[in-house]
């Protein structure tokens, strides 16, 4: 019995000692469970798991290269609707070489969303909502250019967030090809400010069955298409620049190959000679042998279908060394700051088209330009800042007309959009989601009166019926 009593006493003392250690906060850390009464903790990073897209990469202002943006956190991007805030998803290239077009476009979109909020928000069925711009970068971390795979992940993230009522973007046509089937299946509508590949929307090219699996239109755009943009530059080159013998290059992407093919067909129809047409991998940096070959054939110009981020400014720099002192022409993929900054003075004498009106020529865009310049953006007004602003305003207008404050309501209202008056003029969407506003503007790289190099507006042509 004595032994038993001693044993009992020893155990009791050990238990008491252990309890005292715990009360004093010993060496073992205890996990604190998150409160279950909140929908999002401001100090908890947004992860793919939090948004429901397991392969999505969280986007922050630092990752996108836009240092003046509010970082994306669980408190302002992922999760579910708070009841008085709706989100407009934005997919654009916001870092790397493509940032020179993506950021000015984003600025236009944010300007429209901010204006709607300053006006008191948007009222649907008697309830007022504030809007949030929820932007994701489609340039992967550490990369230099847009990536369809990243765009696909971004689509998953937007779809998984019930507060997102629609999406603006993407900027590039090959990213659109990756996103469209997912957005269409989910019933989420998007408006691109800049996609130009005609194959995205027109059934006669045979791709809409894949891109539009439900058979219902959910994709819209305010830029016109490359079956207009490519031929417009061919006409300008032949008729205005008096170019007759051209060599064509493209970056092998959906946009670049498509616009180059359209240019080639029209240039030949005009009576011009196409000396050759080569696809050049987008990671090419040494164009010396290609340019020497082109020079040996007596070309009076080079047309490039593709984007500046796929290294064509380097090709422009290498043309003179190859004895090729001729103009380089391209589509809207090269009409950006990246092109002339990388090519330097060698960029002078290059020509490019943009698949939208130059807003600086329209009286109805004067207030937008004033507001943009007063907003304090780090980036100057870009070729697609106006279309970005227009796309956002059309989305906001659709929300105002929607019967329900959700993606289904917005989609139905977008399909009914007709004669929208904005900074691009008057816009309606046809049965394929294409804009009725078909204008091509032409630019040249030259120095201004102050000696500053840049793209200067030359002319524009209206192909609207």
C-alpha positions as CSV (number, residue, x, y, z in Angstrom):
1,X,0.0,0.0,0.0
2,X,2.8,2.4,0.8
3,X,4.4,1.8,-2.5
4,X,1.1,2.4,-4.2
5,X,0.6,5.6,-2.3
6,X,4.0,6.8,-3.2
7,X,3.4,5.9,-6.9
8,X,0.1,7.8,-6.8
9,X,1.7,10.8,-5.2
10,X,4.5,10.9,-7.8
11,X,2.1,10.7,-10.7
12,X,0.0,13.5,-9.2
13,X,3.1,15.7,-8.7
14,X,4.1,15.1,-12.3
15,X,0.7,16.1,-13.6
16,X,0.7,19.3,-11.6
17,X,4.2,20.2,-12.8
18,X,3.2,19.6,-16.4
19,X,0.1,21.8,-16.0
20,X,2.2,24.6,-14.5
21,X,4.6,24.5,-17.5
22,X,1.8,24.7,-20.0
23,X,0.3,27.6,-18.1
24,X,3.6,29.5,-18.3
25,X,3.9,29.0,-22.1
26,X,6.5,26.2,-22.5
27,X,8.5,25.4,-25.6
28,X,5.7,23.7,-27.5
29,X,3.8,26.1,-29.9
30,X,0.1,25.6,-30.2
31,X,-1.6,26.3,-33.6
32,X,-4.4,28.9,-33.4
33,X,-7.3,28.0,-35.6
34,X,-8.6,30.7,-38.0
35,X,-11.8,32.3,-37.1
36,X,-14.7,30.7,-39.0
37,X,-16.8,33.8,-38.8
38,X,-15.0,35.8,-41.5
39,X,-15.0,35.4,-45.3
40,X,-11.4,36.6,-45.7
41,X,-8.5,37.5,-43.4
42,X,-6.6,40.6,-44.6
43,X,-3.3,39.2,-43.4
44,X,-3.7,35.9,-45.1
45,X,-2.1,35.6,-48.7
46,X,-4.4,34.6,-51.5
47,X,-3.4,31.1,-52.7
48,X,-4.7,28.8,-55.4
49,X,-6.4,26.8,-52.7
50,X,-8.1,29.9,-51.4
51,X,-9.6,30.8,-54.7
52,X,-10.4,27.3,-55.8
53,X,-8.0,27.2,-58.7
54,X,-5.3,24.8,-57.6
55,X,-2.9,25.7,-60.4
56,X,-3.2,29.5,-60.2
57,X,-0.4,31.7,-59.2
58,X,-1.3,34.6,-56.8
59,X,-0.8,38.0,-58.4
60,X,0.5,41.0,-56.5
61,X,1.3,44.5,-57.7
62,X,5.0,43.6,-57.5
63,X,4.6,40.6,-59.7
64,X,2.8,42.6,-62.4
65,X,5.3,45.4,-62.4
66,X,2.6,48.0,-61.6
67,X,4.0,49.5,-58.4
68,X,1.2,51.9,-57.9
69,X,-1.4,49.1,-57.7
70,X,-2.9,47.8,-54.4
71,X,-1.5,44.3,-53.8
72,X,-3.9,41.5,-54.4
73,X,-4.8,39.8,-51.1
74,X,-7.5,37.5,-49.8
75,X,-9.2,40.6,-48.5
76,X,-9.6,42.2,-52.0
77,X,-9.5,39.5,-54.6
78,X,-10.3,35.9,-53.8
79,X,-13.2,34.2,-52.0
80,X,-16.9,35.1,-52.3
81,X,-18.9,38.3,-52.8
82,X,-19.3,40.5,-49.7
83,X,-22.8,41.4,-50.8
84,X,-22.1,45.1,-51.7
85,X,-19.1,44.7,-54.0
86,X,-18.8,43.1,-57.4
87,X,-15.5,42.4,-59.2
88,X,-14.5,42.9,-62.8
89,X,-11.7,40.5,-63.7
90,X,-8.9,41.8,-65.9
91,X,-6.4,39.7,-67.7
92,X,-3.5,41.5,-69.4
93,X,0.3,41.2,-69.8
94,X,1.5,43.4,-66.9
95,X,5.2,42.6,-66.7
96,X,8.1,41.9,-68.9
97,X,8.4,43.3,-72.4
98,X,4.6,43.3,-72.8
99,X,4.0,45.6,-69.9
100,X,4.5,48.6,-72.3
101,X,1.1,47.8,-73.8
102,X,-0.6,46.0,-70.9
103,X,-0.2,48.7,-68.3
104,X,-1.5,51.7,-70.3
105,X,-4.5,49.5,-71.3
106,X,-5.0,48.6,-67.6
107,X,-4.9,52.3,-66.7
108,X,-7.8,53.0,-69.1
109,X,-9.9,50.1,-67.6
110,X,-9.2,51.3,-64.0
111,X,-10.1,54.9,-64.9
112,X,-13.6,53.7,-66.0
113,X,-14.1,51.6,-63.0
114,X,-12.9,54.3,-60.6
115,X,-15.3,56.8,-62.3
116,X,-18.2,54.4,-61.8
117,X,-17.4,54.1,-58.1
118,X,-17.0,57.9,-57.7
119,X,-20.4,58.3,-59.2
120,X,-21.9,56.2,-56.5
121,X,-21.5,52.7,-57.9
122,X,-23.9,50.6,-60.0
123,X,-27.5,49.9,-59.0
124,X,-29.1,46.6,-60.0
125,X,-32.6,45.7,-58.9
126,X,-32.6,48.5,-56.4
127,X,-29.3,47.6,-54.7
128,X,-26.1,49.5,-55.2
129,X,-22.8,47.9,-55.6
130,X,-19.2,49.2,-55.7
131,X,-16.9,47.7,-58.3
132,X,-13.4,46.3,-57.9
133,X,-10.8,45.9,-60.6
134,X,-9.3,42.5,-60.1
135,X,-6.3,42.2,-62.4
136,X,-4.1,39.2,-63.1
137,X,-0.9,39.1,-65.1
138,X,-0.7,36.6,-68.0
139,X,3.0,36.9,-68.1
140,X,4.4,34.1,-65.9
141,X,6.8,35.1,-63.0
142,X,10.2,36.0,-64.4
143,X,9.1,35.7,-68.0
144,X,9.1,38.5,-70.7
145,X,5.9,37.8,-72.7
146,X,2.3,36.8,-72.5
147,X,1.7,33.1,-72.1
148,X,-1.5,31.2,-73.0
149,X,-1.0,28.7,-70.2
150,X,-0.9,31.5,-67.6
151,X,-4.0,33.0,-69.2
152,X,-5.7,29.7,-68.8
153,X,-4.8,29.6,-65.1
154,X,-6.1,33.1,-64.7
155,X,-9.4,32.1,-66.3
156,X,-9.8,29.3,-63.6
157,X,-9.2,31.9,-60.9
158,X,-11.8,34.3,-62.2
159,X,-14.4,31.5,-62.7
160,X,-13.8,30.2,-59.1
161,X,-14.7,33.6,-57.6
162,X,-18.4,34.1,-57.4
163,X,-18.0,37.9,-57.1
164,X,-16.5,38.2,-60.6
165,X,-19.3,39.2,-62.9
166,X,-17.2,39.4,-66.1
167,X,-13.7,39.8,-67.5
168,X,-11.8,42.5,-69.5
169,X,-9.1,41.2,-71.8
170,X,-7.0,39.4,-72.7
171,X,-4.7,41.5,-74.8
172,X,-3.2,38.8,-77.1
173,X,-5.1,36.5,-79.4
174,X,-3.3,33.3,-78.5
175,X,-4.1,33.9,-74.8
176,X,-7.7,34.4,-75.9
177,X,-7.7,31.0,-77.5
178,X,-6.6,29.4,-74.2
179,X,-9.2,31.3,-72.1
180,X,-12.3,31.3,-74.3
181,X,-13.4,27.7,-74.0
182,X,-13.2,27.8,-70.2
183,X,-15.0,31.2,-69.9
184,X,-17.6,30.1,-72.4
185,X,-18.3,26.8,-70.5
186,X,-18.6,28.8,-67.2
187,X,-21.0,31.3,-68.8
188,X,-18.6,34.2,-68.0
189,X,-18.5,37.0,-70.7
190,X,-15.3,38.9,-71.5
191,X,-14.6,41.9,-73.7
192,X,-11.1,42.2,-75.3
193,X,-9.7,45.7,-76.0
194,X,-7.2,44.4,-78.5
195,X,-7.6,40.8,-79.8
196,X,-7.6,40.9,-83.6
197,X,-7.5,37.3,-84.9
198,X,-10.5,36.8,-87.0
199,X,-10.5,33.1,-86.2
200,X,-11.6,33.8,-82.6
201,X,-15.2,34.8,-83.7
202,X,-16.0,34.1,-87.3
203,X,-17.5,30.6,-88.0
204,X,-16.2,30.4,-91.5
205,X,-12.6,29.9,-90.2
206,X,-13.7,26.7,-88.4
207,X,-12.5,27.4,-84.8
208,X,-15.7,28.7,-83.1
209,X,-16.9,25.1,-82.3
210,X,-13.9,24.7,-80.0
211,X,-13.7,28.2,-78.7
212,X,-17.4,28.5,-78.1
213,X,-18.4,25.0,-76.9
214,X,-21.8,25.9,-75.6
215,X,-22.8,27.5,-78.9
216,X,-23.6,30.8,-77.1
217,X,-21.5,33.9,-77.6
218,X,-19.7,35.0,-74.5
219,X,-16.7,36.7,-76.1
220,X,-16.8,40.3,-77.3
221,X,-14.2,42.8,-78.6
222,X,-13.9,46.5,-79.4
223,X,-10.9,46.1,-81.8
224,X,-11.5,45.1,-85.4
225,X,-10.0,42.0,-87.0
226,X,-6.8,41.1,-88.8
227,X,-8.6,40.2,-92.0
228,X,-9.1,44.0,-92.1
229,X,-5.9,45.1,-90.4
230,X,-3.5,43.1,-92.5
231,X,-4.9,44.2,-95.9
232,X,-5.1,47.8,-94.7
233,X,-1.4,47.9,-94.2
234,X,-0.8,46.1,-97.5
235,X,-2.8,48.8,-99.2
236,X,-1.0,51.6,-97.4
237,X,2.4,50.0,-98.2
238,X,1.7,49.6,-101.9
239,X,-0.3,52.8,-102.6
240,X,1.1,55.3,-100.1
241,X,4.7,54.2,-99.5
242,X,5.2,52.9,-103.0
243,X,6.7,49.6,-101.8
244,X,6.6,46.7,-104.3
245,X,9.0,44.0,-103.2
246,X,8.5,42.8,-99.6
247,X,9.8,40.0,-97.5
248,X,7.5,38.7,-94.7
249,X,8.3,37.3,-91.3
250,X,6.1,36.2,-88.5
251,X,6.5,35.0,-84.9
252,X,4.5,31.7,-85.5
253,X,1.8,32.7,-83.0
254,X,-1.9,32.9,-83.7
255,X,-1.9,36.7,-84.1
256,X,1.4,37.0,-85.9
257,X,0.9,34.3,-88.4
258,X,-2.6,35.3,-89.1
259,X,-2.0,39.0,-89.7
260,X,1.1,38.2,-91.9
261,X,-1.0,35.8,-94.0
262,X,-3.7,38.5,-94.5
263,X,-1.1,41.1,-95.4
264,X,0.5,38.7,-97.9
265,X,-2.7,37.9,-99.7
266,X,-3.7,41.6,-100.2
267,X,-0.2,42.7,-101.2
268,X,-0.1,40.1,-103.9
269,X,-3.6,41.1,-105.0
270,X,-2.4,44.7,-105.4
271,X,0.3,43.5,-107.7
272,X,3.2,43.5,-105.2
273,X,5.9,40.8,-105.0
274,X,6.4,38.7,-101.9
275,X,10.0,37.5,-102.0
276,X,9.5,35.0,-99.1
277,X,7.6,34.4,-95.9
278,X,9.3,32.8,-93.0
279,X,8.1,31.9,-89.5
280,X,10.8,32.9,-86.9
281,X,10.7,31.3,-83.4
282,X,9.8,34.0,-80.8
283,X,12.9,33.4,-78.7
284,X,15.2,34.3,-81.7
285,X,17.8,37.0,-80.9
286,X,20.2,36.8,-83.8
287,X,18.6,37.8,-87.0
288,X,21.8,38.6,-89.0
289,X,21.6,35.6,-91.3
290,X,17.9,36.1,-92.0
291,X,18.4,39.8,-92.8
292,X,21.4,39.1,-95.0
293,X,19.3,36.7,-97.0
294,X,16.5,39.3,-97.3
295,X,19.0,42.0,-98.4
296,X,20.5,39.7,-101.1
297,X,17.0,39.4,-102.7
298,X,16.6,43.1,-103.1
299,X,13.6,43.6,-100.8
300,X,12.4,47.2,-100.5
301,X,10.7,46.5,-97.2
302,X,10.1,43.9,-94.5
303,X,6.7,43.1,-93.0
304,X,6.6,41.4,-89.5
305,X,3.6,39.8,-88.0
306,X,4.0,39.5,-84.3
307,X,4.7,41.4,-81.1
308,X,7.6,43.4,-79.8
309,X,8.1,41.1,-76.9
310,X,9.0,38.4,-79.4
311,X,12.2,40.3,-80.2
312,X,11.5,42.0,-83.5
313,X,13.1,45.2,-82.2
314,X,16.4,43.3,-82.2
315,X,15.8,42.4,-85.8
316,X,15.3,46.0,-86.6
317,X,18.6,46.9,-85.0
318,X,20.4,44.2,-87.1
319,X,18.9,45.3,-90.5
320,X,21.3,48.1,-91.2
321,X,24.4,45.9,-90.4
322,X,23.1,43.5,-93.1
323,X,22.8,46.3,-95.6
324,X,19.0,46.3,-95.4
325,X,18.2,50.0,-95.1
326,X,14.5,49.7,-95.8
327,X,11.3,50.2,-93.8
328,X,10.0,47.6,-91.4
329,X,6.2,47.3,-91.3
330,X,3.9,45.5,-88.8
331,X,0.6,45.4,-87.1
332,X,-0.5,46.6,-83.7
333,X,1.8,44.1,-82.0
334,X,4.8,46.4,-82.6
335,X,3.1,49.8,-82.0
336,X,4.4,50.2,-78.5
337,X,7.1,51.8,-76.4
338,X,9.0,48.5,-76.2
339,X,9.7,48.5,-79.9
340,X,11.4,51.9,-80.2
341,X,13.1,51.7,-76.8
342,X,14.8,48.5,-77.7
343,X,15.6,49.3,-81.3
344,X,16.7,52.8,-80.5
345,X,17.3,55.2,-83.4
346,X,17.2,52.2,-85.8
347,X,13.4,52.1,-85.1
348,X,12.9,55.3,-87.2
349,X,11.2,54.6,-90.5
350,X,9.1,51.8,-89.1
351,X,5.4,51.7,-89.8
352,X,2.6,50.0,-87.8
353,X,-1.2,49.7,-87.7
354,X,-3.6,49.7,-84.8
355,X,-7.0,48.0,-85.0
356,X,-8.9,50.9,-83.5
357,X,-9.4,54.6,-83.9
358,X,-6.9,57.0,-82.5
359,X,-8.9,58.5,-79.7
360,X,-6.9,61.8,-79.9
361,X,-8.7,62.5,-83.2
362,X,-12.3,62.2,-81.7
363,X,-14.0,65.1,-79.9
364,X,-15.9,62.6,-77.7
365,X,-12.6,61.4,-76.2
366,X,-11.3,64.7,-75.1
367,X,-12.5,64.4,-71.5
368,X,-11.1,60.8,-71.3
369,X,-7.7,62.0,-72.4
370,X,-7.8,64.9,-69.9
371,X,-8.8,62.5,-67.1
372,X,-6.1,60.0,-68.0
373,X,-3.4,62.6,-68.0
374,X,-4.7,64.0,-64.6
375,X,-4.9,60.6,-63.0
376,X,-1.2,60.4,-62.2
377,X,-0.5,57.1,-64.1
378,X,3.2,56.4,-64.6
379,X,2.5,55.3,-68.2
380,X,1.6,57.7,-71.0
381,X,-1.6,57.2,-72.9
382,X,-1.2,54.1,-75.1
383,X,-2.8,53.0,-78.4
384,X,-5.1,50.7,-76.4
385,X,-5.8,52.9,-73.4
386,X,-8.9,54.2,-75.1
387,X,-10.2,50.7,-76.1
388,X,-9.5,49.5,-72.6
389,X,-11.5,52.4,-71.2
390,X,-14.3,51.6,-73.7
391,X,-14.4,47.9,-72.9
392,X,-14.7,48.6,-69.2
393,X,-17.5,51.2,-69.7
394,X,-19.4,48.7,-72.0
395,X,-19.1,46.1,-69.2
396,X,-20.3,48.6,-66.6
397,X,-23.2,49.7,-68.8
398,X,-24.2,46.0,-69.3
399,X,-24.2,45.6,-65.5
400,X,-26.5,48.6,-65.1
401,X,-28.9,47.1,-67.6
402,X,-28.7,43.5,-66.2
403,X,-31.7,42.0,-64.6
404,X,-29.4,40.2,-62.0
405,X,-26.0,41.3,-60.6
406,X,-24.1,38.3,-61.8
407,X,-22.3,36.9,-64.8
408,X,-25.5,35.6,-66.4
409,X,-27.2,38.9,-66.2
410,X,-24.2,40.8,-67.6
411,X,-23.8,38.3,-70.5
412,X,-27.4,38.8,-71.6
413,X,-27.1,42.6,-71.4
414,X,-23.8,42.5,-73.4
415,X,-25.5,40.5,-76.2
416,X,-28.1,43.3,-76.4
417,X,-25.5,46.1,-76.6
418,X,-26.4,48.4,-79.4
419,X,-25.2,51.9,-80.4
420,X,-23.1,52.4,-77.2
421,X,-21.7,56.0,-77.3
422,X,-18.2,56.2,-76.0
423,X,-14.6,57.4,-76.6
424,X,-14.3,55.2,-79.7
425,X,-17.5,56.5,-81.3
426,X,-20.6,54.3,-81.6
427,X,-20.3,50.6,-80.9
428,X,-22.6,47.6,-81.4
429,X,-21.8,43.9,-81.3
430,X,-22.7,41.6,-84.2
431,X,-23.9,38.0,-83.8
432,X,-20.3,36.8,-83.3
433,X,-19.4,39.4,-80.7
434,X,-17.4,41.6,-83.1
435,X,-17.5,45.3,-83.0
436,X,-19.3,47.4,-85.6
437,X,-16.6,50.0,-85.3
438,X,-14.0,48.9,-87.8
439,X,-11.2,51.5,-88.0
440,X,-7.5,51.0,-88.7
441,X,-5.0,53.7,-87.8
442,X,-1.5,54.0,-89.1
443,X,1.7,55.2,-87.3
444,X,5.3,55.8,-88.0
445,X,8.3,55.9,-85.7
446,X,10.0,59.3,-85.9
447,X,11.4,62.0,-83.7
448,X,9.2,64.9,-82.6
449,X,10.1,68.6,-82.5
450,X,12.0,68.0,-79.2
451,X,14.0,65.1,-80.6
452,X,12.0,62.5,-78.8
453,X,11.6,59.2,-80.6
454,X,8.1,57.6,-80.7
455,X,5.2,56.4,-82.7
456,X,3.5,59.3,-84.6
457,X,0.0,59.1,-85.9
458,X,-0.2,59.4,-89.7
459,X,-3.7,58.4,-90.9
460,X,-6.8,56.2,-90.3
461,X,-9.3,54.4,-92.4
462,X,-12.9,53.5,-91.5
463,X,-14.1,50.1,-92.9
464,X,-17.4,50.1,-91.1
465,X,-20.4,49.4,-93.3
